């Protein structure tokens, strides 16, 4: 099915938000609850529209995206907050989304 880019980003964001989490003091905070799923999807969609990005490309993006903690006192790369299992989930989401494009 063909989607507009905004529909595709919403679909990707929903899937990321349901499957990918950050780990804070052993608490799993899903990206939808942290309001990070849409900004991440907006960054990933252009990469996906050109083909499946490599893990290195995705990791580089995760390192560039920062999350403000402590009321903005600290900026932490998203890559530092995603445990390995969550990174695997993200790659699975991207592969599934790529197949559906």
Residue pairs with C-beta under 8 A, 6 or more apart in sequence:
1 100
3 11
5 45
5 49
8 45
8 101
9 38
9 41
9 42
9 45
10 38
10 41
11 97
12 41
12 44
12 45
12 48
12 93
12 97
13 32
13 37
13 38
13 40
13 41
13 42
14 32
14 37
15 93
15 96
15 97
16 31
16 32
16 37
16 40
16 41
16 44
16 90
16 93
17 30
17 31
17 32
17 33
17 37
17 38
18 30
18 32
19 30
19 89
19 90
19 92
19 93
20 30
20 31
20 37
20 40
20 82
20 86
20 89
20 90
20 93
21 28
21 29
21 30
21 31
21 82
21 83
21 86
21 89
22 28
22 29
22 31
22 34
22 36
22 67
22 78
22 81
22 82
22 86
23 29
23 81
23 82
23 83
23 86
24 81
30 37
31 37
31 40
34 67
36 65
36 67
36 78
39 65
40 65
40 78
43 61
43 65
44 53
44 58
44 61
44 94
47 53
47 57
47 58
47 61
48 94
48 97
48 98
48 101
49 101
51 98
52 94
52 95
52 98
53 94
55 91
58 87
58 90
58 91
58 94
59 79
59 87
62 77
62 78
62 79
62 82
62 87
63 77
63 78
63 79
64 77
65 77
65 78
65 79
66 75
66 76
66 77
66 78
67 75
67 76
67 77
67 78
67 81
68 74
68 75
69 75
69 76
79 87
82 90
